[in-house]
Structures are given as C-alpha cells and as structure tokens.
Amino acid sequence: MISVEGILFAAALFCCALATAGYLISLLVRRVALAKISTWILAAGFMLLTLNLLVAAVHWTGWSSFGSRHFLSIYAWVIAGIYLGLQLKTKTRLLGAFIAPFILLFLIAAAGQGADRNLVPSQWQGGLTTLHLVLAIAGEALFVLASAAGAMLLIQNNLLKNKKPGPLGRLLPSLGDLDQINHFGLLWGFPLLTLGMIGGAVYAAFVWGGSWPADPKVVWSFAVWVFYGFLLHQRLAIGWKGSRMAVLSCLGLIVFLLSALGIRFCLATVHNFI
C-alpha cells in the first residue's frame, strides 16, 4: 500500500517534470506565457514536496529515519524555493528552463533511493551534523542558481553582441536581472557554505580525530569553497560582473559536479553515505 508520503512525492515529481517540459517548450516556441504557466506548476510541485517533507518529518524518529531520498528531496526543495522566491522580484520566468532540469534530476535521483535507507551513520548523528548538512545544501543550491543565471546571461549577451536578438532574445530576462541573481547566489551561498563547513569541521575534529582533513571530499569541498570565495571577493572588491563572472560561475559549477561524482564513485571517503 502506497503511503501518503509516497503519493505526495510522486505528485511533486510529476509537477516538476511537467514544469520542466513546459519551460523547455517555451524556449522552442518562444512564448513567455507558457513559462509563466510552468512557474505555477513548479510552485505546485514545490508545495507538494513541502508537504512530503513535513509528513516525513512527523514520522522521523531521529537520523535513523532520514534517508537518501529525503536528502536529495531537500536539495530539490531548496533550489525550487529560492528560484520561486526570486520570481516575486525579478520575473525571470525563462530562467526556469535552466533551473527546473536540476530540480527534476535531484527528484529522479531521490526516487531511486529507498525512503527508509539510513543516510547518516548512527555514530555520527547529532546537532552539528544537521547544521552542517542543512547549511551546505542551502549554499550549494544558491551556487546552482548563480550558475544557471550566468549561463542564461551568456546566451543573452551573445545574442545582443551579434545584434541578432530575434524573438528569443526579446523573451530572455535582462542582463541586469540575470547579473543580479548571479550576485545574490554568490553573496548568500558563500557564507552559508562557510558556516556549514565550519560546523562539519568542528564535529569532525572531535569524532574523526586528526585524519579527516585528508579526506577527498574535504579537500575538494575546500577547493570549491576557495574558488567561490575568490569569485565573491572579485565581485565585491574589484567589481567583476557580467560575462566574466557568468563564465567563472558556470566553470565553478562544472568543477563542483565533476568532483562530487568522481569522489562518490571513484575515491574512498568517509562521506560515502551521501
């Protein structure tokens, strides 16, 4: 018998798939109206996913019931929530064509995981672990948003430079709005990730002893943190923005994704539970 949690998750997955298809079709047929409808569908998926996580939280008995499906669902939920929140100010509907596929991929990955699979080993469960994961997820979700805005900015800027904006160029968000979203993602993503890494480091120092800094996940996470810290510094102190920042943001996301996949499947790490 399918549980309420399972029904809500399936409905959220369906809405996100439908929204993703709508966003991509809106680019092909060049109709903003379809992107607006897709935004409402994505909002419905976000609400269903919120209810799914609330139902799961009611039945949680601690970290022992926090599974990989919940972890990946929270990733999708955070990205969707931040994007939808930005729609209240920027109205960058077509940016959903870059954001919605990420959300859908996380939910598809979550669907392949057992809801009852224990994510965090019992000996590592605790408040600092919760803080570490939640803040890291929020920071990384903001980096995804910044990179998606950067990718769309590069497309729009290329159309304008070639003086061939066409119907698509007129539909895409303005360079100013996209640069603002890129700035927002870096400005808030970096401190959240920093706090998450500090929480994880403090916990690891007490639980894992002195060997944890050499863990591949820790090394690559620190490298990504340094890279995004550099981008934020250059943006705030030097004034980098526009295409240069967009290219580097996209490069940072590619490096982050490749390192995450490489560590997960190719290297031995104490983070293999994620």
Backbone as CSV, one residue per row, in Angstrom:
resi,resn,N_x,N_y,N_z,CA_x,CA_y,CA_z,C_x,C_y,C_z
1,MET,0.840,-1.196,0.000,0.000,0.000,0.000,0.886,1.261,0.000
2,ILE,0.573,2.197,-0.902,1.379,3.403,-1.024,1.046,4.358,0.113
3,SER,2.071,4.910,0.745,1.887,5.824,1.859,1.553,7.226,1.360
4,VAL,1.073,8.072,2.281,0.796,9.469,1.947,2.075,10.164,1.492
5,GLU,3.165,9.848,2.178,4.449,10.433,1.809,4.820,10.072,0.383
6,GLY,4.606,8.812,0.006,4.929,8.363,-1.344,4.058,9.031,-2.399
7,ILE,2.769,9.205,-2.096,1.845,9.852,-3.040,2.249,11.308,-3.261
8,LEU,2.564,12.006,-2.176,2.971,13.408,-2.290,4.266,13.546,-3.087
9,PHE,5.206,12.619,-2.847,6.471,12.667,-3.584,6.230,12.435,-5.072
10,ALA,5.401,11.446,-5.414,5.120,11.144,-6.815,4.430,12.329,-7.497
11,ALA,3.509,12.985,-6.778,2.818,14.145,-7.345,3.782,15.306,-7.559
12,ALA,4.695,15.505,-6.603,5.690,16.574,-6.746,6.611,16.290,-7.930
13,LEU,7.022,15.045,-8.078,7.885,14.653,-9.198,7.170,14.895,-10.526
14,PHE,5.900,14.550,-10.594,5.121,14.754,-11.824,5.024,16.238,-12.164
15,CYS,4.736,17.065,-11.167,4.625,18.513,-11.402,5.950,19.101,-11.878
16,CYS,7.037,18.668,-11.279,8.352,19.188,-11.681,8.718,18.740,-13.096
17,ALA,8.354,17.505,-13.443,8.603,17.027,-14.808,7.780,17.818,-15.812
18,LEU,6.516,18.081,-15.462,5.642,18.851,-16.339,6.143,20.289,-16.484
19,ALA,6.580,20.881,-15.379,7.108,22.247,-15.421,8.378,22.314,-16.266
20,THR,9.256,21.323,-16.118,10.488,21.296,-16.901,10.188,21.229,-18.385
21,ALA,9.258,20.356,-18.752,8.861,20.248,-20.160,8.276,21.568,-20.651
22,GLY,7.443,22.203,-19.814,6.837,23.480,-20.199,7.870,24.571,-20.413
23,TYR,8.850,24.656,-19.521,9.903,25.662,-19.666,10.686,25.453,-20.958
24,LEU,11.064,24.213,-21.234,11.870,23.937,-22.423,11.070,24.193,-23.703
25,ILE,9.796,23.823,-23.683,8.950,24.084,-24.855,8.761,25.584,-25.054
26,SER,8.692,26.328,-23.942,8.513,27.784,-24.049,9.687,28.426,-24.776
27,LEU,10.892,27.854,-24.615,12.044,28.358,-25.358,11.941,28.021,-26.843
28,LEU,11.437,26.813,-27.130,11.342,26.383,-28.530,10.284,27.177,-29.290
29,VAL,9.139,27.377,-28.660,8.039,28.084,-29.340,8.085,29.586,-29.076
30,ARG,8.994,30.003,-28.150,9.210,31.420,-27.836,7.927,32.075,-27.333
31,ARG,7.397,31.499,-26.266,6.184,32.019,-25.645,6.404,32.134,-24.136
32,VAL,6.439,33.380,-23.639,6.627,33.589,-22.213,5.429,33.083,-21.419
33,ALA,4.247,33.133,-22.028,3.030,32.700,-21.339,3.161,31.258,-20.866
34,LEU,3.766,30.414,-21.682,3.945,29.015,-21.295,4.922,28.903,-20.133
35,ALA,5.946,29.750,-20.115,6.895,29.752,-18.997,6.208,30.206,-17.708
36,LYS,5.279,31.151,-17.821,4.538,31.604,-16.642,3.674,30.483,-16.078
37,ILE,3.019,29.740,-16.977,2.207,28.597,-16.530,3.100,27.556,-15.868
38,SER,4.271,27.335,-16.460,5.206,26.356,-15.902,5.678,26.771,-14.512
39,THR,5.798,28.084,-14.290,6.201,28.569,-12.968,5.147,28.224,-11.925
40,TRP,3.878,28.360,-12.290,2.802,27.988,-11.358,2.785,26.483,-11.110
41,ILE,3.076,25.700,-12.157,3.137,24.239,-11.986,4.301,23.873,-11.069
42,LEU,5.439,24.544,-11.265,6.586,24.295,-10.394,6.267,24.691,-8.959
43,ALA,5.518,25.782,-8.789,5.117,26.201,-7.438,4.233,25.137,-6.788
44,ALA,3.355,24.517,-7.593,2.522,23.430,-7.063,3.389,22.246,-6.655
45,GLY,4.393,21.926,-7.483,5.314,20.850,-7.135,6.086,21.161,-5.870
46,PHE,6.480,22.428,-5.702,7.194,22.850,-4.501,6.325,22.668,-3.261
47,MET,5.047,23.035,-3.356,4.138,22.873,-2.215,3.926,21.399,-1.883
48,LEU,3.787,20.572,-2.918,3.623,19.133,-2.685,4.873,18.538,-2.045
49,LEU,6.033,18.987,-2.501,7.280,18.495,-1.922,7.429,18.973,-0.479
50,THR,6.962,20.190,-0.207,6.968,20.697,1.164,6.111,19.812,2.071
51,LEU,4.915,19.469,1.597,4.038,18.591,2.374,4.671,17.211,2.550
52,ASN,5.333,16.732,1.494,6.012,15.443,1.574,7.063,15.434,2.676
53,LEU,7.865,16.488,2.737,8.922,16.570,3.747,8.333,16.776,5.145
54,LEU,7.215,17.500,5.239,6.570,17.681,6.539,6.011,16.360,7.063
55,VAL,5.384,15.590,6.166,4.872,14.274,6.562,6.016,13.371,6.993
56,ALA,7.126,13.427,6.232,8.291,12.626,6.592,8.839,13.043,7.952
57,ALA,8.847,14.375,8.198,9.375,14.879,9.467,8.533,14.411,10.653
58,VAL,7.222,14.330,10.446,6.336,13.875,11.523,6.659,12.444,11.928
59,HIS,7.061,11.638,10.947,7.337,10.227,11.217,8.808,9.951,11.532
60,TRP,9.647,10.985,11.450,11.058,10.774,11.771,11.235,10.434,13.243
61,THR,12.099,9.513,13.484,12.442,9.167,14.875,13.904,9.501,15.127
62,GLY,14.349,10.545,14.445,15.764,10.905,14.528,16.448,10.621,13.212
63,TRP,17.769,10.690,13.197,18.529,10.493,11.976,18.393,9.087,11.410
64,SER,17.966,8.152,12.229,17.850,6.781,11.729,16.813,6.657,10.627
65,SER,15.867,7.600,10.552,14.840,7.545,9.512,15.051,8.596,8.434
66,PHE,16.185,9.287,8.460,16.490,10.291,7.443,17.250,9.606,6.325
67,GLY,16.571,9.335,5.219,17.160,8.562,4.141,17.713,9.404,3.013
68,SER,18.330,8.736,2.058,18.895,9.423,0.903,17.805,10.127,0.094
69,ARG,16.611,9.556,0.063,15.523,10.213,-0.662,15.210,11.566,-0.046
70,HIS,15.200,11.627,1.282,14.935,12.905,1.947,16.046,13.909,1.662
71,PHE,17.271,13.434,1.698,18.430,14.310,1.464,18.358,14.939,0.073
72,LEU,18.125,14.134,-0.955,18.057,14.644,-2.318,16.808,15.494,-2.529
73,SER,15.718,15.133,-1.859,14.491,15.928,-1.960,14.691,17.315,-1.374
74,ILE,15.443,17.410,-0.294,15.714,18.713,0.313,16.543,19.572,-0.636
75,TYR,17.495,18.966,-1.329,18.249,19.701,-2.345,17.290,20.327,-3.363
76,ALA,16.394,19.497,-3.925,15.441,19.978,-4.921,14.525,21.048,-4.328
77,TRP,14.084,20.834,-3.096,13.171,21.758,-2.425,13.818,23.131,-2.222
78,VAL,15.067,23.153,-1.798,15.772,24.424,-1.564,15.955,25.187,-2.873
79,ILE,16.402,24.503,-3.930,16.608,25.168,-5.213,15.295,25.743,-5.733
80,ALA,14.218,24.946,-5.674,12.920,25.411,-6.150,12.422,26.591,-5.327
81,GLY,12.568,26.518,-4.010,12.089,27.592,-3.151,12.814,28.902,-3.404
82,ILE,14.133,28.849,-3.558,14.905,30.072,-3.811,14.537,30.660,-5.171
83,TYR,14.420,29.804,-6.177,14.064,30.297,-7.511,12.681,30.938,-7.513
84,LEU,11.712,30.275,-6.920,10.350,30.819,-6.892,10.295,32.119,-6.092
85,GLY,11.085,32.200,-5.019,11.130,33.432,-4.239,11.652,34.600,-5.068
86,LEU,12.656,34.334,-5.910,13.218,35.383,-6.747,12.240,35.845,-7.824
87,GLN,11.283,34.978,-8.183,10.302,35.372,-9.192,9.422,36.522,-8.715
88,LEU,9.287,36.672,-7.413,8.470,37.762,-6.874,9.096,39.123,-7.153
89,LYS,10.413,39.133,-7.422,11.116,40.399,-7.634,11.610,40.570,-9.063
90,THR,12.164,39.519,-9.653,12.823,39.681,-10.943,11.949,39.280,-12.138
91,LYS,10.974,38.405,-11.947,10.117,37.940,-13.035,10.909,37.269,-14.168
92,THR,11.971,36.581,-13.800,12.811,35.911,-14.802,12.258,34.513,-15.070
93,ARG,11.104,34.466,-15.700,10.403,33.186,-15.884,11.224,32.175,-16.663
94,LEU,11.821,32.610,-17.759,12.521,31.664,-18.629,13.782,31.097,-18.006
95,LEU,14.237,31.683,-16.906,15.371,31.096,-16.192,15.013,29.697,-15.692
96,GLY,13.720,29.440,-15.555,13.269,28.115,-15.142,13.702,27.014,-16.087
97,ALA,13.970,27.361,-17.356,14.437,26.360,-18.310,15.810,25.829,-17.935
98,PHE,16.570,26.596,-17.129,17.867,26.157,-16.645,17.792,25.592,-15.234
99,ILE,16.839,26.074,-14.444,16.726,25.644,-13.050,15.914,24.362,-12.909
100,ALA,14.760,24.292,-13.588,13.862,23.146,-13.433,14.526,21.802,-13.748
101,PRO,15.389,21.698,-14.779,16.048,20.402,-15.012,16.900,19.942,-13.835
102,PHE,17.565,20.871,-13.135,18.324,20.499,-11.941,17.394,19.937,-10.875
103,ILE,16.282,20.610,-10.659,15.312,20.161,-9.659,14.806,18.766,-10.015
104,LEU,14.467,18.587,-11.287,13.948,17.292,-11.735,14.988,16.186,-11.573
105,LEU,16.243,16.475,-11.895,17.296,15.466,-11.755,17.457,15.028,-10.300
106,PHE,17.402,15.983,-9.367,17.501,15.629,-7.952,16.326,14.747,-7.532
107,LEU,15.136,15.062,-8.016,13.959,14.269,-7.635,13.991,12.877,-8.267
108,ILE,14.475,12.792,-9.494,14.609,11.472,-10.128,15.611,10.622,-9.367
109,ALA,16.735,11.258,-8.975,17.731,10.540,-8.172,17.132,10.124,-6.835
110,ALA,16.313,11.001,-6.251,15.674,10.684,-4.969,14.701,9.521,-5.119
111,ALA,13.999,9.466,-6.250,13.025,8.387,-6.470,13.703,7.025,-6.524
112,GLY,14.973,7.006,-6.912,15.698,5.736,-6.987,16.283,5.286,-5.667
113,GLN,16.075,6.085,-4.614,16.610,5.751,-3.296,15.493,5.255,-2.375
114,GLY,15.834,4.376,-1.486,14.856,3.902,-0.516,14.583,4.955,0.551
115,ALA,13.314,5.233,0.814,12.959,6.254,1.803,13.403,5.861,3.204
116,ASP,13.587,4.559,3.428,13.945,4.098,4.764,15.447,3.841,4.909
117,ARG,16.215,4.148,3.865,17.662,3.929,3.946,18.288,4.981,4.850
118,ASN,19.052,4.543,5.819,19.700,5.456,6.751,20.825,6.199,6.047
119,LEU,20.764,7.532,6.061,21.775,8.328,5.389,23.025,8.516,6.241
120,VAL,22.825,8.990,7.452,23.951,9.296,8.334,24.190,8.139,9.296
121,PRO,25.399,7.575,9.343,25.685,6.503,10.292,25.338,6.912,11.716
122,SER,24.872,5.957,12.494,24.384,6.261,13.844,25.431,6.942,14.718
123,GLN,26.704,6.574,14.539,27.737,7.145,15.397,28.040,8.601,15.055
124,TRP,27.520,9.106,13.918,27.790,10.489,13.522,26.549,11.373,13.605
125,GLN,25.472,10.862,14.130,24.243,11.631,14.195,24.310,12.647,15.327
126,GLY,23.832,13.852,15.054,23.852,14.885,16.084,23.499,16.246,15.526
127,GLY,23.428,17.243,16.404,23.028,18.580,16.010,23.977,19.241,15.024
128,LEU,25.289,19.072,15.241,26.250,19.678,14.329,26.200,19.039,12.938
129,THR,25.889,17.756,12.886,25.732,17.099,11.591,24.543,17.693,10.847
130,THR,23.445,17.907,11.573,22.272,18.531,10.975,22.610,19.919,10.445
131,LEU,23.274,20.720,11.264,23.660,22.069,10.864,24.562,22.043,9.636
132,HIS,25.525,21.139,9.645,26.465,21.012,8.532,25.736,20.706,7.223
133,LEU,24.848,19.718,7.243,24.157,19.313,6.027,23.194,20.385,5.525
134,VAL,22.393,20.960,6.421,21.389,21.953,6.017,22.052,23.192,5.409
135,LEU,23.079,23.716,6.070,23.748,24.917,5.562,24.506,24.639,4.266
136,ALA,25.138,23.474,4.187,25.861,23.126,2.957,24.895,22.980,1.785
137,ILE,23.746,22.355,2.021,22.742,22.202,0.967,22.269,23.567,0.488
138,ALA,21.957,24.462,1.421,21.480,25.794,1.049,22.538,26.560,0.256
139,GLY,23.799,26.489,0.709,24.863,27.188,-0.005,25.068,26.654,-1.410
140,GLU,25.096,25.341,-1.552,25.300,24.739,-2.864,24.117,25.011,-3.786
141,ALA,22.895,25.042,-3.240,21.719,25.351,-4.047,21.807,26.769,-4.612
142,LEU,22.317,27.701,-3.817,22.476,29.076,-4.290,23.549,29.168,-5.367
143,PHE,24.587,28.339,-5.278,25.597,28.316,-6.329,25.016,27.783,-7.634
144,VAL,24.139,26.793,-7.546,23.468,26.281,-8.741,22.645,27.390,-9.392
145,LEU,21.928,28.147,-8.578,21.119,29.255,-9.086,21.994,30.316,-9.748
146,ALA,23.112,30.661,-9.100,24.021,31.658,-9.663,24.580,31.196,-11.008
147,SER,24.913,29.918,-11.109,25.476,29.386,-12.351,24.441,29.334,-13.460
148,ALA,23.203,28.985,-13.115,22.139,28.956,-14.120,21.873,30.353,-14.670
149,ALA,21.850,31.341,-13.778,21.676,32.724,-14.227,22.853,33.151,-15.095
150,GLY,24.058,32.708,-14.728,25.230,33.029,-15.522,25.167,32.433,-16.919
151,ALA,24.696,31.189,-17.016,24.589,30.537,-18.326,23.597,31.276,-19.223
152,MET,22.455,31.679,-18.661,21.471,32.413,-19.457,21.988,33.806,-19.817
153,LEU,22.760,34.412,-18.917,23.348,35.721,-19.215,24.284,35.629,-20.415
154,LEU,25.065,34.559,-20.487,25.995,34.392,-21.610,25.234,34.246,-22.931
155,ILE,24.129,33.532,-22.902,23.319,33.363,-24.121,22.736,34.705,-24.556
156,GLN,22.155,35.429,-23.617,21.557,36.728,-23.928,22.610,37.728,-24.403
157,ASN,23.754,37.729,-23.741,24.819,38.663,-24.117,25.354,38.357,-25.509
158,ASN,25.451,37.077,-25.854,25.923,36.693,-27.179,24.943,37.148,-28.259
159,LEU,23.649,37.010,-27.974,22.643,37.458,-28.933,22.715,38.963,-29.147
160,LEU,22.899,39.701,-28.069,22.961,41.156,-28.178,24.230,41.615,-28.891
161,LYS,25.368,40.931,-28.606,26.629,41.315,-29.242,26.579,41.103,-30.752
162,ASN,25.916,40.027,-31.180,25.803,39.737,-32.604,24.704,40.542,-33.278
163,LYS,24.011,41.342,-32.459,22.916,42.189,-32.948,21.847,41.382,-33.657
164,LYS,21.663,40.154,-33.147,20.612,39.293,-33.676,19.801,38.706,-32.525
165,PRO,19.177,39.591,-31.735,18.428,39.072,-30.591,17.251,38.210,-31.008
166,GLY,16.564,38.616,-32.096,15.434,37.832,-32.571,14.362,37.685,-31.518
167,PRO,13.378,36.848,-31.783,12.291,36.631,-30.812,12.791,36.064,-29.490
168,LEU,13.790,35.168,-29.555,14.303,34.561,-28.328,14.972,35.603,-27.446
169,GLY,15.793,36.459,-28.035,16.483,37.481,-27.268,15.531,38.421,-26.560
170,ARG,14.394,38.708,-27.192,13.414,39.603,-26.571,12.669,38.936,-25.430
171,LEU,12.671,37.604,-25.432,11.972,36.870,-24.373,12.851,36.631,-23.145
172,LEU,14.164,36.536,-23.362,15.056,36.230,-22.249,15.101,37.377,-21.244
173,PRO,15.379,37.064,-19.977,15.476,38.117,-18.954,16.578,39.115,-19.303
174,SER,16.497,40.304,-18.734,17.500,41.325,-18.988,18.836,40.916,-18.379
175,LEU,19.919,41.468,-18.942,21.245,41.179,-18.417,21.354,41.640,-16.964
176,GLY,20.693,42.765,-16.633,20.745,43.279,-15.268,20.111,42.332,-14.269
177,ASP,18.932,41.762,-14.624,18.263,40.819,-13.723,19.089,39.558,-13.529
178,LEU,19.663,39.052,-14.620,20.459,37.831,-14.530,21.726,38.061,-13.712
179,ASP,22.360,39.213,-13.907,23.556,39.528,-13.130,23.201,39.704,-11.652
180,GLN,22.026,40.256,-11.383,21.578,40.426,-10.000,21.378,39.076,-9.322
181,ILE,20.812,38.104,-10.046,20.602,36.770,-9.480,21.944,36.083,-9.248
182,ASN,22.869,36.251,-10.187,24.207,35.694,-10.014,24.867,36.271,-8.764
183,HIS,24.734,37.571,-8.579,25.296,38.239,-7.402,24.638,37.725,-6.121
184,PHE,23.318,37.577,-6.150,22.575,37.094,-4.983,23.031,35.686,-4.594
185,GLY,23.195,34.813,-5.602,23.610,33.441,-5.320,24.979,33.370,-4.678
186,LEU,25.912,34.174,-5.167,27.260,34.182,-4.594,27.278,34.829,-3.208
187,LEU,26.547,35.943,-3.079,26.576,36.712,-1.841,26.055,35.921,-0.656
188,TRP,25.029,35.112,-0.872,24.435,34.342,0.221,24.909,32.894,0.248
189,GLY,25.255,32.354,-0.915,25.699,30.967,-0.944,27.026,30.759,-0.237
190,PHE,27.954,31.697,-0.411,29.272,31.526,0.186,29.236,31.523,1.717
191,PRO,28.585,32.488,2.381,28.571,32.436,3.852,27.823,31.229,4.401
192,LEU,26.759,30.793,3.713,26.034,29.608,4.182,26.912,28.367,4.081
193,LEU,27.609,28.222,2.952,28.512,27.077,2.802,29.645,27.159,3.817
194,THR,30.135,28.378,4.077,31.209,28.560,5.053,30.775,28.087,6.433
195,LEU,29.588,28.506,6.862,29.077,28.088,8.169,28.864,26.577,8.222
196,GLY,28.377,26.011,7.102,28.191,24.566,7.052,29.502,23.819,7.167
197,MET,30.531,24.314,6.509,31.842,23.668,6.580,32.456,23.810,7.972
198,ILE,32.237,24.947,8.614,32.745,25.122,9.975,32.075,24.134,10.921
199,GLY,30.742,23.994,10.780,30.032,23.026,11.618,30.539,21.615,11.405
200,GLY,30.777,21.238,10.127,31.297,19.906,9.839,32.709,19.714,10.357
201,ALA,33.546,20.771,10.251,34.930,20.667,10.708,35.003,20.511,12.226
202,VAL,34.182,21.268,12.942,34.178,21.164,14.407,33.764,19.767,14.835
203,TYR,32.724,19.247,14.190,32.256,17.905,14.547,33.306,16.851,14.210
204,ALA,33.911,16.980,13.015,34.918,16.001,12.583,36.136,16.012,13.492
205,ALA,36.495,17.197,13.981,37.672,17.295,14.851,37.507,16.483,16.123
206,PHE,36.267,16.371,16.608,36.001,15.617,17.829,35.735,14.139,17.563
207,VAL,35.131,13.822,16.410,34.696,12.447,16.144,35.710,11.670,15.320
208,TRP,36.297,12.297,14.289,37.168,11.584,13.367,38.643,11.684,13.718
209,GLY,38.984,12.538,14.660,40.392,12.673,15.022,41.151,13.527,14.025
210,GLY,42.429,13.245,13.844,43.280,14.121,13.035,43.379,13.773,11.577
211,SER,42.732,12.704,11.110,42.898,12.281,9.715,41.876,12.903,8.769
212,TRP,40.839,13.540,9.291,39.744,13.994,8.433,40.143,15.052,7.398
213,PRO,41.143,15.950,7.634,41.455,16.947,6.596,41.947,16.348,5.285
214,ALA,42.468,15.113,5.321,42.976,14.483,4.105,41.904,13.727,3.333
215,ASP,40.682,13.707,3.834,39.597,13.018,3.140,39.333,13.714,1.799
216,PRO,39.191,12.958,0.687,38.995,13.590,-0.629,37.813,14.545,-0.684
217,LYS,36.732,14.199,-0.012,35.563,15.083,-0.008,35.891,16.411,0.669
218,VAL,36.633,16.362,1.743,37.019,17.580,2.461,37.944,18.430,1.590
219,VAL,38.906,17.783,0.931,39.875,18.515,0.098,39.176,19.233,-1.046
220,TRP,38.290,18.516,-1.761,37.613,19.128,-2.892,36.589,20.164,-2.444
221,SER,35.929,19.926,-1.329,34.984,20.922,-0.813,35.712,22.213,-0.460
222,PHE,36.888,22.074,0.123,37.676,23.256,0.453,38.119,23.987,-0.819
223,ALA,38.492,23.217,-1.861,38.900,23.835,-3.125,37.748,24.614,-3.752
224,VAL,36.538,24.022,-3.734,35.363,24.706,-4.271,35.061,25.957,-3.448
225,TRP,35.183,25.834,-2.124,34.944,26.975,-1.237,35.914,28.115,-1.540
226,VAL,37.186,27.803,-1.759,38.181,28.821,-2.090,37.833,29.489,-3.425
227,PHE,37.412,28.687,-4.393,37.079,29.224,-5.718,35.916,30.209,-5.628
228,TYR,34.840,29.806,-4.939,33.694,30.700,-4.829,34.008,31.901,-3.937
229,GLY,34.895,31.722,-2.956,35.340,32.849,-2.154,36.093,33.860,-3.005
230,PHE,36.910,33.354,-3.919,37.629,34.224,-4.849,36.652,35.004,-5.726
231,LEU,35.626,34.306,-6.239,34.637,34.980,-7.086,33.916,36.083,-6.315
232,LEU,33.519,35.783,-5.089,32.804,36.784,-4.295,33.707,37.983,-3.999
233,HIS,34.974,37.713,-3.684,35.919,38.808,-3.426,36.083,39.686,-4.663
234,GLN,36.258,39.058,-5.818,36.451,39.821,-7.044,35.209,40.637,-7.388
235,ARG,34.070,40.093,-7.049,32.827,40.815,-7.347,32.650,42.016,-6.430
236,LEU,32.888,41.823,-5.145,32.660,42.890,-4.174,33.794,43.902,-4.135
237,ALA,35.029,43.421,-4.208,36.173,44.315,-4.040,36.682,44.896,-5.356
238,ILE,36.667,44.104,-6.421,37.224,44.534,-7.695,36.138,45.020,-8.649
239,GLY,34.917,44.522,-8.457,33.813,44.945,-9.311,33.559,44.065,-10.513
240,TRP,34.089,42.840,-10.498,33.803,41.930,-11.603,32.302,41.653,-11.677
241,LYS,31.766,41.631,-12.881,30.362,41.272,-13.076,30.142,40.932,-14.544
242,GLY,28.921,40.695,-14.903,28.603,40.416,-16.292,29.150,39.092,-16.784
243,SER,29.646,39.092,-18.021,30.066,37.855,-18.687,31.216,37.161,-17.975
244,ARG,32.187,37.933,-17.479,33.324,37.327,-16.806,32.872,36.526,-15.594
245,MET,32.012,37.113,-14.794,31.532,36.413,-13.606,30.630,35.235,-13.983
246,ALA,29.872,35.400,-15.055,28.989,34.321,-15.503,29.797,33.098,-15.935
247,VAL,30.872,33.326,-16.700,31.719,32.217,-17.168,32.339,31.486,-15.987
248,LEU,32.879,32.242,-15.040,33.533,31.621,-13.891,32.527,30.887,-13.001
249,SER,31.323,31.421,-12.886,30.291,30.741,-12.091,29.931,29.397,-12.708
250,CYS,29.787,29.376,-14.024,29.478,28.118,-14.713,30.631,27.128,-14.573
251,LEU,31.862,27.628,-14.698,33.033,26.774,-14.535,33.072,26.179,-13.130
252,GLY,32.758,26.999,-12.122,32.745,26.512,-10.743,31.737,25.399,-10.545
253,LEU,30.550,25.540,-11.147,29.526,24.502,-11.006,29.969,23.208,-11.680
254,ILE,30.589,23.312,-12.854,31.065,22.112,-13.559,32.107,21.378,-12.715
255,VAL,33.041,22.136,-12.159,34.076,21.538,-11.315,33.447,20.876,-10.090
256,PHE,32.482,21.558,-9.493,31.808,21.020,-8.311,31.098,19.698,-8.626
257,LEU,30.357,19.667,-9.732,29.614,18.451,-10.085,30.559,17.300,-10.429
258,LEU,31.614,17.594,-11.204,32.560,16.542,-11.572,33.289,15.999,-10.351
259,SER,33.661,16.884,-9.439,34.359,16.425,-8.238,33.432,15.598,-7.355
260,ALA,32.173,16.018,-7.253,31.215,15.274,-6.430,31.001,13.872,-6.976
261,LEU,30.835,13.765,-8.291,30.622,12.449,-8.905,31.887,11.596,-8.829
262,GLY,33.038,12.221,-9.076,34.288,11.478,-9.031,34.583,10.929,-7.651
263,ILE,34.348,11.747,-6.628,34.596,11.303,-5.253,33.611,10.215,-4.855
264,ARG,32.371,10.406,-5.273,31.334,9.439,-4.870,31.583,8.048,-5.438
265,PHE,32.053,7.972,-6.678,32.148,6.676,-7.347,33.573,6.170,-7.556
266,CYS,34.571,7.024,-7.380,35.941,6.615,-7.700,36.913,6.635,-6.524
267,LEU,36.602,7.378,-5.472,37.550,7.534,-4.382,36.945,7.074,-3.058
268,ALA,37.795,6.607,-2.189,37.352,6.194,-0.845,37.234,7.431,0.038
269,THR,36.101,7.575,0.678,35.853,8.739,1.524,34.939,8.368,2.681
270,VAL,35.097,9.050,3.794,34.197,8.799,4.924,32.813,9.374,4.664
271,HIS,32.690,10.146,3.569,31.393,10.712,3.196,30.647,9.808,2.221
272,ASN,30.993,8.541,2.148,30.358,7.662,1.180,28.909,7.352,1.500
273,PHE,28.389,7.846,2.623,26.973,7.629,2.951,26.080,8.597,2.170
274,ILE,26.667,9.645,1.537,25.872,10.616,0.794,25.770,10.176,-0.669
